[in-house]
Amino acid sequence: KAGVTQTPRYLIKTRGQQVTLSCSPISGHRSVSWYQQTPGQGLQFLFEYFSETQRNKGNFPGRFSGRQFSNSRSEMNVSTLELGDSALYLCASGPGGQKTQYFGPGTRLLVL
Amino acid sequence: GESVGLHLPTLSVQEGDNSIINCAYSNSASDYFIWYKQESGKGPQFIIDIRSNMDKRQGQRVTVLLNKTVKHLSLQIAATQPGDSAVYFCAESANDYKLSFGAGTTVTVRA
């Protein structure tokens, strides 16, 4: 099976802009989670979607949002970008009934 | 082999030796634990997982041990190879599908 794919892989934005990141899960997986990875904070959970519904949410401001489509693909959006949003954004997918998650390669976002 | 009694951010291991990476978790309600390996420029790669009703699980060259009494998790890698050089993360999950990650241990294999 193909693994989790994320697009784009790299992105440069300026403060105040917004960005949309995309994730395609492993075929058959219905759960998609998003994480932010930074050198200072490590890996932090953003949110998790299952069957198009947000099932879990982390402690991030409302500028971070996401959605899941009927084919399980997911997008996350960050509005009004801040310098501190520069990070590696990781998507992970799982079967849904189990907690095992498999990660994609990530999207590296740089905010200038 | 080399072991780390407490969580340390780095571990240097001689090629061929066994490695032990430790992780302490905080949530006594956690019922699922997982280890990932992350190489530079890549996403975390699944290594092995364990549920709280087990105290040991083995994979290919890897063993995970869980001590719920002291809330401690360890990953043992047998016959460490240069390709094992990476950052290793433990993660836990409680009553939901959210993974909470540890700080990570950077393993460097010496030839």
Backbone of each chain as ProteinMPNN parsed JSONL, in Angstrom:
{"seq_chain_A": "KAGVTQTPRYLIKTRGQQVTLSCSPISGHRSVSWYQQTPGQGLQFLFEYFSETQRNKGNFPGRFSGRQFSNSRSEMNVSTLELGDSALYLCASGPGGQKTQYFGPGTRLLVL", "coords_chain_A": {"N_chain_A": [[0.837, -1.198, 0.0], [0.408, 2.258, -0.673], [1.993, 4.871, 1.173], [1.233, 7.467, 3.599], [0.586, 10.533, 2.096], [1.652, 13.886, 1.638], [1.01, 17.2, 0.68], [1.802, 20.645, -0.059], [5.346, 19.775, -0.039], [7.133, 21.637, 0.842], [6.925, 25.037, 1.866], [6.732, 28.516, 1.675], [5.708, 31.345, 3.318], [4.372, 34.608, 4.129], [3.996, 36.669, 7.051], [0.686, 37.023, 8.265], [-0.547, 35.965, 6.051], [-2.511, 33.165, 4.777], [-2.62, 29.549, 4.868], [-3.02, 26.395, 3.277], [-2.813, 23.001, 3.857], [-2.411, 19.692, 2.596], [-3.441, 16.268, 2.947], [-3.242, 12.884, 2.163], [-4.505, 9.897, 3.229], [-3.378, 6.529, 4.11], [-4.643, 3.998, 2.04], [-7.865, 2.955, 2.862], [-7.702, 3.728, 5.477], [-9.421, 5.586, 7.935], [-9.091, 7.477, 9.813], [-7.543, 10.565, 10.397], [-4.887, 12.425, 11.584], [-3.348, 15.449, 12.703], [-0.221, 16.957, 13.353], [2.042, 19.253, 14.86], [5.44, 19.962, 14.528], [8.15, 21.277, 16.159], [11.458, 22.523, 16.943], [11.569, 23.531, 19.552], [9.153, 22.885, 20.912], [8.631, 20.28, 20.26], [6.744, 17.43, 19.175], [3.441, 18.145, 18.698], [0.005, 17.632, 19.185], [-2.543, 18.498, 16.956], [-5.249, 18.158, 15.756], [-7.747, 15.579, 15.213], [-9.435, 13.696, 12.791], [-12.249, 11.748, 11.933], [-14.201, 9.897, 9.819], [-15.12, 12.267, 8.587], [-15.606, 13.931, 10.732], [-14.51, 16.005, 13.376], [-12.814, 14.517, 15.867], [-11.074, 14.701, 17.984], [-9.267, 17.326, 19.609], [-6.467, 19.45, 19.884], [-4.519, 21.798, 21.879], [-4.498, 24.35, 20.391], [-4.701, 27.632, 18.894], [-7.711, 29.134, 17.43], [-7.014, 29.803, 14.87], [-5.973, 27.683, 13.612], [-7.292, 25.166, 11.727], [-9.211, 22.439, 10.414], [-10.308, 19.9, 8.09], [-12.106, 17.032, 6.888], [-12.609, 14.986, 4.104], [-15.053, 13.05, 2.244], [-13.666, 10.968, 1.111], [-11.732, 10.435, 2.898], [-9.461, 11.978, 2.714], [-7.639, 14.806, 3.952], [-7.502, 18.22, 4.95], [-5.62, 20.907, 6.358], [-5.83, 24.168, 7.665], [-4.223, 27.224, 8.198], [-4.734, 30.348, 9.385], [-3.966, 33.877, 9.169], [-1.051, 33.929, 9.495], [1.693, 33.545, 11.731], [5.076, 34.263, 12.801], [5.886, 32.265, 14.529], [4.547, 30.069, 13.647], [6.053, 28.674, 11.942], [7.154, 25.559, 11.099], [7.327, 21.927, 11.028], [4.719, 20.271, 9.636], [2.88, 17.535, 10.305], [1.076, 14.786, 9.093], [-0.916, 12.05, 10.032], [-2.196, 8.784, 9.563], [-4.712, 6.383, 10.437], [-6.354, 3.203, 11.063], [-8.701, 3.773, 12.389], [-10.34, 2.36, 14.204], [-8.356, 1.531, 15.782], [-5.439, 2.614, 17.626], [-3.026, 2.951, 16.406], [-0.918, 4.928, 14.454], [0.219, 6.131, 11.328], [2.722, 7.984, 9.881], [3.062, 10.695, 7.513], [5.451, 12.322, 5.272], [5.521, 14.977, 5.937], [4.935, 18.56, 5.83], [6.969, 21.227, 5.345], [6.796, 24.329, 6.69], [7.615, 27.651, 6.323], [7.5, 30.743, 7.765], [7.82, 34.036, 6.965]], "CA_chain_A": [[0.0, 0.0, 0.0], [1.123, 3.518, -0.629], [1.949, 5.475, 2.489], [0.567, 8.758, 3.729], [1.213, 11.56, 1.277], [1.339, 15.252, 2.034], [1.404, 18.231, -0.273], [3.128, 20.529, -0.662], [6.382, 19.36, 0.911], [7.763, 22.845, 1.366], [6.079, 26.202, 1.65], [7.19, 29.764, 2.298], [4.64, 32.33, 3.388], [4.695, 35.78, 4.943], [3.088, 36.912, 8.167], [-0.622, 37.522, 7.904], [-1.169, 35.147, 5.006], [-3.069, 31.908, 5.231], [-2.055, 28.428, 4.137], [-3.777, 25.138, 3.328], [-1.979, 21.822, 3.652], [-3.232, 18.558, 2.221], [-2.971, 14.959, 3.38], [-3.964, 11.713, 1.688], [-4.149, 8.8, 4.134], [-3.205, 5.193, 3.565], [-5.911, 3.483, 1.543], [-8.628, 2.2, 3.845], [-7.66, 4.399, 6.772], [-10.471, 6.575, 8.05], [-8.697, 8.482, 10.8], [-6.408, 11.404, 10.021], [-4.478, 13.347, 12.648], [-2.347, 16.453, 12.343], [0.7, 17.323, 14.413], [3.032, 20.293, 14.577], [6.732, 19.632, 15.113], [9.135, 22.361, 16.209], [12.586, 22.166, 17.821], [11.332, 23.934, 20.937], [7.972, 22.243, 21.514], [8.517, 18.881, 19.882], [5.56, 17.02, 18.422], [2.224, 18.497, 19.412], [-1.226, 17.229, 18.514], [-3.438, 19.582, 16.526], [-6.606, 17.603, 15.748], [-7.955, 14.278, 14.577], [-10.71, 13.546, 12.097], [-12.694, 10.381, 11.628], [-15.469, 9.946, 9.086], [-15.441, 13.675, 8.301], [-15.925, 14.643, 11.968], [-13.373, 16.207, 14.266], [-13.04, 13.662, 17.024], [-10.214, 15.188, 19.059], [-8.655, 18.613, 19.308], [-5.392, 19.849, 20.781], [-4.581, 23.141, 22.445], [-4.019, 25.353, 19.452], [-5.709, 28.688, 18.683], [-8.688, 28.904, 16.384], [-6.436, 30.042, 13.543], [-5.687, 26.357, 13.064], [-8.528, 24.437, 11.499], [-9.037, 21.335, 9.481], [-11.514, 19.209, 7.661], [-11.872, 15.747, 6.235], [-13.553, 14.75, 3.021], [-15.69, 11.722, 2.263], [-12.68, 9.947, 0.709], [-10.803, 10.44, 4.028], [-8.413, 12.999, 2.559], [-7.825, 15.878, 4.93], [-6.763, 19.477, 4.795], [-5.593, 21.801, 7.503], [-5.671, 25.551, 7.282], [-3.753, 28.153, 9.21], [-4.993, 31.709, 8.932], [-3.206, 34.946, 9.807], [0.188, 33.277, 9.893], [2.655, 34.216, 12.597], [6.418, 33.699, 12.655], [5.95, 31.063, 15.342], [3.883, 28.943, 12.981], [7.069, 27.958, 11.167], [7.243, 24.228, 11.695], [7.022, 20.778, 10.189], [3.357, 19.829, 9.901], [2.82, 16.108, 10.012], [-0.222, 14.138, 9.029], [-0.831, 10.62, 10.311], [-3.475, 8.114, 9.365], [-4.897, 5.133, 11.152], [-7.567, 2.48, 10.672], [-9.861, 4.387, 13.011], [-10.726, 1.597, 15.381], [-7.142, 1.284, 16.544], [-4.726, 3.849, 17.898], [-1.782, 3.02, 15.644], [-0.926, 5.972, 13.437], [1.351, 6.104, 10.41], [2.975, 9.366, 9.499], [3.57, 11.102, 6.219], [6.761, 12.978, 5.32], [5.392, 16.312, 6.489], [5.061, 19.791, 5.049], [7.765, 22.202, 6.098], [6.277, 25.682, 6.48], [8.45, 28.743, 6.81], [6.791, 32.017, 7.752], [8.777, 35.154, 7.002]], "C_chain_A": [[0.864, 1.236, 0.0], [0.971, 4.114, 0.758], [1.152, 6.763, 2.494], [1.319, 9.787, 2.873], [0.742, 12.94, 1.717], [1.827, 16.21, 0.95], [1.014, 19.6, 0.25], [4.151, 20.051, 0.367], [7.051, 20.56, 1.565], [6.929, 24.05, 0.975], [6.702, 27.393, 2.358], [6.07, 30.781, 2.196], [5.131, 33.526, 4.197], [3.637, 35.953, 6.027], [1.759, 37.486, 7.675], [-1.321, 36.721, 6.817], [-1.82, 33.915, 5.613], [-2.507, 30.783, 4.368], [-2.962, 27.214, 4.313], [-2.844, 23.993, 2.984], [-2.886, 20.623, 3.407], [-2.596, 17.239, 2.631], [-3.861, 13.875, 2.775], [-3.555, 10.517, 2.529], [-3.867, 7.507, 3.382], [-4.58, 4.667, 3.162], [-6.603, 2.625, 2.6], [-8.621, 2.818, 5.234], [-8.691, 5.513, 6.816], [-10.161, 7.675, 9.059], [-7.48, 9.242, 10.293], [-6.142, 12.385, 11.162], [-3.415, 14.291, 12.118], [-1.524, 16.81, 13.573], [1.618, 18.436, 13.917], [4.334, 19.895, 15.257], [7.666, 20.823, 15.012], [10.276, 21.944, 17.114], [12.303, 22.47, 19.289], [10.221, 23.171, 21.626], [7.828, 20.765, 21.175], [7.283, 18.627, 19.053], [4.318, 17.311, 19.242], [1.004, 18.192, 18.558], [-2.083, 18.444, 18.192], [-4.897, 19.13, 16.577], [-6.634, 16.275, 15.012], [-9.345, 14.223, 13.986], [-10.977, 12.079, 11.819], [-14.062, 10.49, 10.977], [-16.0, 11.375, 8.98], [-15.781, 14.493, 9.536], [-14.657, 14.82, 12.792], [-13.649, 15.465, 15.564], [-12.23, 14.122, 18.234], [-9.559, 16.492, 18.633], [-7.588, 18.915, 20.338], [-5.554, 21.291, 21.225], [-3.94, 24.183, 21.537], [-5.113, 26.399, 19.243], [-6.604, 28.382, 17.488], [-8.19, 29.193, 14.975], [-6.105, 28.718, 12.83], [-7.002, 25.599, 12.922], [-8.273, 23.33, 10.491], [-10.376, 20.826, 9.017], [-11.116, 17.903, 7.007], [-12.982, 15.531, 5.217], [-14.063, 13.305, 3.056], [-14.731, 10.611, 1.832], [-11.547, 9.844, 1.732], [-9.626, 11.396, 3.867], [-8.698, 14.155, 3.493], [-7.021, 17.103, 4.536], [-6.709, 20.178, 6.144], [-5.267, 23.204, 7.0], [-5.137, 26.344, 8.477], [-3.966, 29.559, 8.663], [-4.116, 32.687, 9.707], [-1.891, 34.406, 10.375], [1.072, 34.184, 10.755], [4.016, 33.537, 12.418], [6.543, 32.365, 13.385], [5.248, 29.862, 14.746], [4.852, 28.179, 12.087], [7.335, 26.619, 11.841], [7.13, 23.179, 10.606], [5.623, 20.31, 10.58], [3.209, 18.403, 9.382], [1.382, 15.616, 10.039], [-0.001, 12.644, 9.306], [-2.19, 9.995, 10.069], [-3.504, 6.797, 10.125], [-6.204, 4.483, 10.747], [-8.837, 3.062, 11.29], [-10.299, 3.66, 14.259], [-9.547, 1.25, 16.268], [-6.385, 2.588, 16.707], [-3.427, 3.976, 17.109], [-1.904, 4.061, 14.54], [0.363, 5.9, 12.626], [1.507, 7.496, 9.81], [3.404, 9.529, 8.05], [4.891, 11.835, 6.381], [6.715, 14.395, 5.875], [5.456, 17.416, 5.454], [5.847, 20.771, 5.897], [7.308, 23.596, 5.708], [7.236, 26.688, 7.104], [7.669, 30.036, 6.666], [7.798, 33.148, 7.932], [8.107, 36.469, 7.369]], "O_chain_A": [[1.934, 1.255, 0.608], [-0.034, 3.9, 1.436], [0.483, 7.104, 1.518], [2.545, 9.882, 2.935], [-0.408, 13.129, 2.112], [2.909, 16.044, 0.386], [-0.001, 19.726, 0.936], [3.821, 19.941, 1.548], [7.481, 20.49, 2.717], [6.313, 24.087, -0.09], [7.146, 27.287, 3.501], [5.549, 31.042, 1.112], [6.166, 33.464, 4.86], [2.524, 35.439, 5.916], [1.727, 38.33, 6.779], [-2.542, 36.788, 6.676], [-1.695, 33.656, 6.81], [-1.986, 31.023, 3.279], [-3.588, 27.033, 5.358], [-2.17, 24.01, 1.954], [-3.992, 20.548, 3.943], [-1.373, 17.106, 2.659], [-5.086, 13.946, 2.866], [-2.38, 10.151, 2.548], [-4.09, 7.409, 2.176], [-5.564, 4.875, 3.873], [-6.013, 1.698, 3.156], [-9.448, 2.467, 6.075], [-8.828, 6.287, 5.869], [-10.876, 8.673, 9.149], [-6.512, 8.646, 9.82], [-7.044, 13.076, 11.636], [-2.675, 13.958, 11.191], [-2.048, 16.946, 14.678], [1.921, 18.542, 12.728], [4.335, 19.53, 16.432], [7.942, 21.32, 13.92], [10.086, 21.089, 17.978], [12.753, 21.739, 20.171], [10.336, 22.842, 22.807], [6.986, 20.076, 21.751], [6.827, 19.501, 18.315], [4.155, 16.79, 20.345], [0.983, 18.464, 17.357], [-2.316, 19.304, 19.042], [-5.687, 19.664, 17.356], [-5.701, 15.902, 14.301], [-10.316, 14.653, 14.609], [-10.078, 11.293, 11.519], [-14.973, 11.108, 11.528], [-17.171, 11.645, 9.248], [-16.207, 15.641, 9.409], [-13.836, 13.909, 12.895], [-14.614, 15.763, 16.268], [-12.657, 13.949, 19.375], [-9.326, 16.728, 17.447], [-7.778, 18.668, 21.529], [-6.583, 21.922, 20.983], [-2.949, 24.815, 21.902], [-6.299, 26.105, 19.392], [-6.314, 27.515, 16.663], [-8.863, 28.867, 13.997], [-5.98, 28.666, 11.607], [-7.733, 25.42, 13.896], [-7.246, 23.303, 9.813], [-11.43, 21.259, 9.483], [-9.964, 17.694, 6.626], [-14.144, 15.859, 5.459], [-13.56, 12.465, 3.802], [-14.954, 9.443, 2.151], [-10.517, 9.229, 1.455], [-8.867, 11.595, 4.815], [-9.854, 14.454, 3.794], [-5.99, 17.008, 3.871], [-7.622, 20.062, 6.962], [-4.525, 23.384, 6.035], [-5.561, 26.144, 9.615], [-3.441, 29.912, 7.607], [-3.591, 32.358, 10.771], [-1.663, 34.429, 11.584], [1.177, 35.391, 10.539], [4.104, 32.401, 11.952], [7.221, 31.451, 12.916], [5.342, 28.757, 15.279], [4.494, 27.139, 11.535], [7.698, 26.565, 13.015], [6.878, 23.48, 9.439], [5.38, 19.987, 11.743], [3.387, 18.119, 8.198], [0.589, 15.991, 10.903], [0.987, 12.06, 8.86], [-3.22, 10.612, 10.341], [-2.472, 6.191, 10.413], [-7.068, 5.13, 10.155], [-9.931, 2.859, 10.763], [-10.6, 4.292, 15.271], [-9.718, 0.736, 17.373], [-6.658, 3.561, 16.004], [-2.79, 5.029, 17.15], [-2.877, 4.07, 13.786], [1.444, 5.646, 13.159], [0.556, 8.092, 9.306], [4.014, 8.644, 7.449], [5.402, 11.96, 7.494], [7.749, 14.954, 6.244], [5.964, 17.23, 4.348], [5.455, 21.106, 7.015], [7.416, 23.998, 4.549], [7.611, 26.572, 8.271], [7.228, 30.384, 5.57], [8.527, 33.202, 8.922], [8.773, 37.501, 7.442]]}, "seq_chain_B": "GESVGLHLPTLSVQEGDNSIINCAYSNSASDYFIWYKQESGKGPQFIIDIRSNMDKRQGQRVTVLLNKTVKHLSLQIAATQPGDSAVYFCAESANDYKLSFGAGTTVTVRA", "coords_chain_B": {"N_chain_B": [[26.011, -3.851, 25.876], [24.526, -0.554, 25.804], [22.801, 1.457, 28.154], [20.236, 3.627, 29.301], [19.404, 5.022, 32.238], [17.73, 7.084, 33.065], [15.674, 9.323, 31.157], [17.571, 10.559, 28.576], [18.67, 13.049, 26.297], [20.405, 12.255, 24.277], [22.106, 9.412, 22.88], [24.892, 7.437, 22.502], [26.098, 4.756, 20.689], [27.96, 1.791, 20.205], [28.461, 0.192, 17.138], [26.838, -2.86, 16.634], [26.446, -3.36, 19.306], [23.885, -3.637, 21.878], [21.09, -1.453, 22.257], [19.393, 0.622, 24.594], [16.633, 2.534, 25.03], [15.034, 4.836, 27.024], [11.905, 5.902, 28.428], [9.737, 7.968, 30.186], [6.39, 8.124, 31.204], [3.489, 10.13, 31.9], [0.749, 9.972, 32.331], [-1.414, 8.066, 34.077], [-3.643, 6.923, 33.083], [-3.124, 6.181, 30.528], [-3.312, 3.858, 27.907], [-2.128, 2.831, 25.733], [0.842, 2.573, 23.92], [3.58, 3.707, 21.932], [6.367, 3.464, 19.751], [8.414, 5.502, 17.748], [10.623, 6.114, 14.986], [12.585, 8.679, 13.767], [14.136, 9.9, 11.01], [16.431, 12.283, 9.654], [14.794, 14.855, 7.954], [12.567, 13.377, 7.392], [9.291, 11.931, 8.063], [8.005, 10.644, 11.216], [8.571, 7.184, 11.728], [6.814, 4.214, 12.202], [7.705, 1.915, 14.736], [7.188, -0.045, 16.835], [4.472, -1.103, 18.904], [2.563, -1.187, 21.998], [0.084, -2.427, 24.192], [-1.585, -1.59, 27.268], [-2.23, -3.86, 28.644], [-0.213, -5.607, 28.398], [3.246, -6.421, 29.129], [5.49, -6.731, 27.702], [6.728, -6.773, 24.392], [7.762, -8.085, 21.312], [9.581, -7.362, 18.326], [11.073, -7.31, 15.088], [14.335, -7.359, 15.811], [13.787, -5.511, 17.769], [12.505, -4.712, 21.034], [9.899, -3.897, 23.179], [9.363, -2.74, 26.428], [7.144, -2.439, 29.102], [6.467, -0.848, 32.079], [4.107, -0.436, 34.196], [3.816, 0.204, 36.824], [5.787, 2.034, 37.578], [5.443, 3.783, 35.583], [6.939, 3.607, 33.121], [8.633, 3.168, 30.077], [10.456, 1.293, 27.704], [12.674, 0.922, 24.918], [14.331, -1.569, 23.31], [17.017, -2.187, 21.206], [18.441, -4.605, 19.308], [21.765, -5.583, 18.421], [22.791, -3.091, 17.216], [22.761, -1.086, 14.306], [24.349, 1.01, 11.762], [22.256, 2.211, 10.306], [20.353, 2.564, 12.213], [20.719, 4.952, 13.411], [19.135, 7.814, 14.443], [16.372, 9.89, 15.536], [14.48, 8.895, 18.275], [11.208, 8.503, 19.343], [8.912, 8.167, 22.014], [5.443, 7.612, 22.508], [2.23, 8.167, 23.976], [-1.167, 7.179, 24.615], [-4.362, 7.901, 25.862], [-7.627, 7.906, 26.734], [-8.5, 8.472, 24.199], [-7.859, 9.162, 20.712], [-5.587, 10.586, 20.49], [-2.127, 11.138, 20.312], [0.418, 11.617, 22.641], [3.55, 12.927, 22.723], [6.916, 12.127, 23.739], [10.062, 13.829, 24.439], [12.052, 12.895, 22.802], [14.909, 10.937, 21.814], [18.134, 11.161, 20.611], [19.863, 8.93, 18.762], [23.081, 7.867, 18.107], [25.108, 5.921, 16.131], [28.189, 4.456, 16.475], [30.849, 3.591, 14.369]], "CA_chain_B": [[25.119, -2.825, 25.364], [24.471, 0.665, 26.604], [21.442, 1.74, 28.589], [20.031, 4.935, 29.905], [18.474, 4.827, 33.338], [16.739, 8.139, 32.967], [15.623, 9.799, 29.785], [18.59, 11.494, 28.156], [18.37, 13.454, 24.923], [21.284, 11.633, 23.296], [22.67, 8.108, 23.209], [25.907, 7.01, 21.548], [26.178, 3.3, 20.784], [28.896, 1.122, 19.317], [27.819, -0.715, 16.181], [26.825, -4.25, 17.073], [25.972, -3.428, 20.685], [22.448, -3.443, 22.087], [20.727, -0.119, 22.737], [18.158, 0.723, 25.372], [16.144, 3.907, 25.091], [14.026, 4.899, 28.066], [10.876, 6.934, 28.316], [8.805, 8.016, 31.306], [5.136, 8.763, 30.833], [2.915, 10.8, 33.07], [-0.679, 9.743, 32.493], [-1.686, 6.695, 34.51], [-4.78, 6.414, 32.306], [-2.67, 5.792, 29.191], [-3.491, 2.424, 27.683], [-1.494, 2.461, 24.478], [2.15, 3.199, 23.812], [4.126, 3.448, 20.603], [7.693, 4.011, 19.481], [8.682, 5.932, 16.379], [11.976, 6.49, 14.595], [12.533, 9.762, 12.79], [15.391, 10.258, 10.374], [16.482, 13.674, 9.227], [14.027, 15.199, 6.763], [11.466, 12.435, 7.169], [8.3, 11.829, 9.106], [8.212, 9.522, 12.137], [8.299, 5.855, 11.183], [6.37, 3.277, 13.229], [8.612, 0.812, 15.067], [6.494, -1.08, 17.581], [3.532, -0.565, 19.878], [2.193, -2.11, 23.069], [-1.074, -2.011, 24.97], [-1.305, -1.61, 28.703], [-2.463, -5.193, 29.213], [1.002, -6.379, 28.151], [4.435, -5.766, 29.661], [6.609, -6.925, 26.781], [6.358, -7.145, 23.028], [8.967, -8.163, 20.495], [9.498, -7.263, 16.885], [12.334, -7.69, 14.475], [15.466, -6.693, 16.47], [13.338, -4.552, 18.78], [11.637, -5.179, 22.122], [9.387, -2.821, 24.011], [9.005, -3.153, 27.774], [6.262, -1.494, 29.764], [6.345, -1.003, 33.532], [3.033, 0.489, 34.558], [3.962, 0.594, 38.223], [6.598, 3.256, 37.647], [5.127, 4.54, 34.37], [8.178, 3.628, 32.361], [8.618, 2.442, 28.81], [11.779, 1.252, 27.113], [12.84, 0.289, 23.612], [15.627, -2.222, 23.175], [17.395, -2.502, 19.829], [19.524, -5.593, 19.318], [22.788, -5.485, 17.379], [22.554, -1.782, 16.597], [23.402, -0.886, 13.017], [24.421, 2.432, 11.391], [20.946, 2.669, 9.865], [19.518, 2.84, 13.389], [20.948, 6.338, 13.84], [17.916, 8.595, 14.227], [15.722, 10.328, 16.773], [13.449, 7.946, 18.677], [10.155, 9.096, 20.169], [7.84, 7.356, 22.557], [4.177, 8.336, 22.573], [1.207, 7.477, 24.751], [-2.538, 7.573, 24.335], [-5.256, 7.501, 26.948], [-8.992, 7.534, 26.376], [-8.862, 9.029, 22.906], [-6.945, 8.766, 19.645], [-4.512, 11.558, 20.449], [-0.834, 10.677, 20.796], [1.249, 12.603, 23.328], [4.919, 12.512, 22.459], [8.045, 12.516, 24.562], [10.985, 14.796, 23.844], [12.897, 12.244, 21.807], [16.305, 10.598, 22.097], [18.939, 11.05, 19.401], [20.782, 7.791, 18.826], [24.182, 7.908, 17.152], [25.806, 4.637, 16.113], [29.621, 4.61, 16.159], [31.368, 2.46, 13.588]], "C_chain_B": [[25.127, -1.612, 26.266], [23.037, 0.915, 26.985], [21.395, 3.108, 29.24], [19.007, 4.774, 30.996], [17.375, 5.854, 33.34], [16.701, 8.582, 31.52], [16.734, 10.8, 29.544], [18.345, 11.839, 26.702], [19.247, 12.784, 23.874], [21.811, 10.306, 23.819], [23.651, 7.74, 22.112], [26.165, 5.53, 21.757], [27.207, 2.763, 19.795], [28.124, 0.173, 18.404], [27.937, -2.158, 16.671], [26.364, -4.426, 18.506], [24.443, -3.329, 20.719], [22.206, -2.05, 22.647], [19.464, -0.215, 23.575], [17.81, 2.195, 25.488], [14.977, 3.936, 26.064], [13.073, 6.056, 27.866], [9.987, 6.834, 29.553], [7.523, 8.674, 30.825], [4.418, 9.232, 32.086], [1.465, 10.416, 33.354], [-0.969, 8.286, 32.858], [-2.865, 6.078, 33.767], [-4.372, 5.968, 30.903], [-2.745, 4.282, 29.029], [-2.828, 1.937, 26.404], [-0.219, 3.261, 24.349], [2.795, 2.789, 22.497], [5.485, 4.103, 20.482], [7.806, 4.339, 17.997], [10.163, 6.25, 16.21], [11.861, 7.597, 13.554], [13.939, 10.09, 12.293], [15.292, 11.68, 9.844], [15.698, 13.888, 7.936], [12.861, 14.285, 6.471], [10.456, 12.513, 8.303], [8.609, 10.66, 10.025], [7.77, 8.199, 11.51], [7.932, 4.916, 12.328], [7.393, 2.179, 13.444], [7.829, -0.332, 15.699], [5.54, -0.406, 18.55], [3.197, -1.625, 20.924], [0.987, -1.551, 23.801], [-0.808, -2.246, 26.446], [-1.57, -2.963, 29.347], [-1.284, -6.133, 28.964], [2.167, -5.673, 28.836], [5.648, -5.936, 28.751], [6.06, -7.292, 25.412], [7.619, -7.097, 22.177], [8.646, -8.017, 19.028], [10.821, -7.723, 16.299], [13.454, -6.812, 15.04], [15.057, -5.687, 17.536], [12.423, -5.22, 19.792], [11.176, -3.952, 22.883], [8.97, -3.419, 25.348], [8.184, -2.054, 28.422], [6.173, -1.828, 31.242], [5.327, 0.019, 34.011], [3.163, 0.981, 35.992], [4.732, 1.905, 38.366], [6.413, 4.125, 36.405], [6.381, 4.729, 33.516], [8.083, 2.697, 31.159], [10.048, 2.403, 28.274], [11.744, 0.534, 25.763], [14.246, -0.288, 23.556], [15.852, -2.558, 21.706], [18.593, -3.447, 19.891], [20.481, -5.358, 18.149], [22.633, -4.209, 16.564], [23.401, -1.605, 15.341], [23.476, 0.607, 12.682], [23.077, 3.004, 10.951], [19.979, 2.934, 11.011], [19.74, 4.252, 13.926], [19.751, 7.189, 13.447], [17.472, 9.168, 15.567], [14.567, 9.371, 17.052], [12.481, 8.636, 19.648], [9.265, 8.002, 20.738], [6.588, 8.235, 22.577], [3.174, 7.498, 23.337], [-0.164, 8.001, 24.346], [-3.425, 7.064, 25.454], [-6.63, 7.154, 26.376], [-9.442, 8.082, 25.033], [-7.842, 8.571, 21.878], [-5.823, 9.777, 19.461], [-3.246, 10.931, 20.994], [-0.094, 11.848, 21.443], [2.688, 12.098, 23.284], [5.898, 12.963, 23.531], [8.987, 13.407, 23.77], [11.89, 14.175, 22.787], [14.312, 12.011, 22.287], [17.045, 10.434, 20.777], [19.968, 9.947, 19.59], [21.816, 7.927, 17.717], [24.941, 6.595, 17.258], [27.24, 4.869, 15.657], [30.115, 3.365, 15.43], [32.536, 1.782, 14.291]], "O_chain_B": [[25.677, -1.647, 27.367], [22.133, 0.612, 26.207], [22.413, 3.652, 29.669], [17.858, 4.427, 30.722], [16.214, 5.531, 33.589], [17.596, 8.254, 30.741], [16.821, 11.801, 30.254], [17.857, 11.0, 25.945], [18.879, 12.745, 22.7], [21.946, 10.1, 25.025], [23.298, 7.729, 20.933], [26.422, 5.095, 22.88], [27.299, 3.247, 18.666], [27.242, -0.557, 18.855], [29.012, -2.605, 17.07], [25.937, -5.515, 18.891], [23.803, -2.985, 19.725], [23.015, -1.53, 23.416], [18.58, -1.028, 23.303], [18.6, 2.998, 25.986], [14.039, 3.149, 25.94], [13.397, 7.053, 27.221], [9.54, 5.747, 29.92], [7.569, 9.677, 30.113], [4.711, 8.78, 33.193], [1.006, 10.524, 34.49], [-0.788, 7.386, 32.039], [-3.068, 4.864, 33.809], [-5.198, 5.429, 30.166], [-2.302, 3.527, 29.895], [-2.952, 0.769, 26.037], [-0.186, 4.46, 24.626], [2.59, 1.678, 22.008], [5.725, 5.171, 21.046], [7.371, 3.584, 17.128], [10.856, 6.604, 17.164], [11.125, 7.464, 12.576], [14.809, 10.501, 13.061], [14.201, 12.201, 9.617], [15.912, 13.187, 6.947], [12.23, 14.397, 5.42], [10.727, 13.083, 9.36], [9.386, 9.776, 9.664], [6.732, 8.117, 10.852], [8.66, 4.831, 13.317], [7.893, 1.581, 12.491], [7.803, -1.445, 15.174], [5.769, 0.729, 18.969], [3.509, -2.804, 20.755], [0.882, -0.342, 24.007], [0.085, -3.007, 26.818], [-1.17, -3.187, 30.489], [-1.353, -7.319, 29.285], [2.099, -4.472, 29.098], [6.705, -5.355, 28.999], [5.072, -8.015, 25.287], [8.438, -6.187, 22.306], [7.609, -8.469, 18.543], [11.587, -8.439, 16.944], [13.492, -5.616, 14.752], [15.925, -5.067, 18.15], [11.678, -6.148, 19.476], [11.975, -3.07, 23.195], [8.314, -4.46, 25.403], [8.506, -0.873, 28.297], [5.845, -2.955, 31.614], [5.649, 1.191, 34.205], [2.672, 2.059, 36.33], [4.374, 2.769, 39.167], [7.147, 5.092, 36.206], [6.811, 5.848, 33.235], [7.529, 1.6, 31.23], [10.773, 3.391, 28.385], [10.906, -0.332, 25.513], [15.23, 0.429, 23.736], [14.988, -3.139, 21.049], [19.63, -3.112, 20.464], [20.071, -4.989, 17.049], [22.374, -4.256, 15.361], [24.588, -1.928, 15.318], [22.734, 1.396, 13.265], [22.796, 4.175, 11.205], [18.894, 3.474, 10.792], [19.009, 4.694, 14.813], [19.395, 7.278, 12.272], [18.116, 8.956, 16.595], [13.77, 9.075, 16.161], [12.888, 9.259, 20.628], [8.91, 7.044, 20.051], [6.682, 9.46, 22.654], [3.254, 6.27, 23.347], [-0.303, 9.103, 23.815], [-3.263, 5.942, 25.934], [-6.76, 6.198, 25.612], [-10.641, 8.15, 24.761], [-7.042, 7.677, 22.156], [-5.184, 9.824, 18.41], [-3.28, 10.262, 22.027], [0.004, 12.93, 20.865], [2.997, 10.999, 23.744], [5.741, 14.019, 24.144], [8.755, 13.703, 22.597], [12.438, 14.896, 21.954], [14.85, 12.792, 23.072], [16.628, 9.654, 19.921], [20.83, 10.023, 20.465], [21.475, 8.082, 16.545], [25.366, 6.202, 18.345], [27.475, 5.414, 14.579], [29.83, 2.237, 15.831], [33.09, 0.813, 13.772]]}, "name": "protein", "num_of_chains": 2, "seq": "KAGVTQTPRYLIKTRGQQVTLSCSPISGHRSVSWYQQTPGQGLQFLFEYFSETQRNKGNFPGRFSGRQFSNSRSEMNVSTLELGDSALYLCASGPGGQKTQYFGPGTRLLVLGESVGLHLPTLSVQEGDNSIINCAYSNSASDYFIWYKQESGKGPQFIIDIRSNMDKRQGQRVTVLLNKTVKHLSLQIAATQPGDSAVYFCAESANDYKLSFGAGTTVTVRA"}
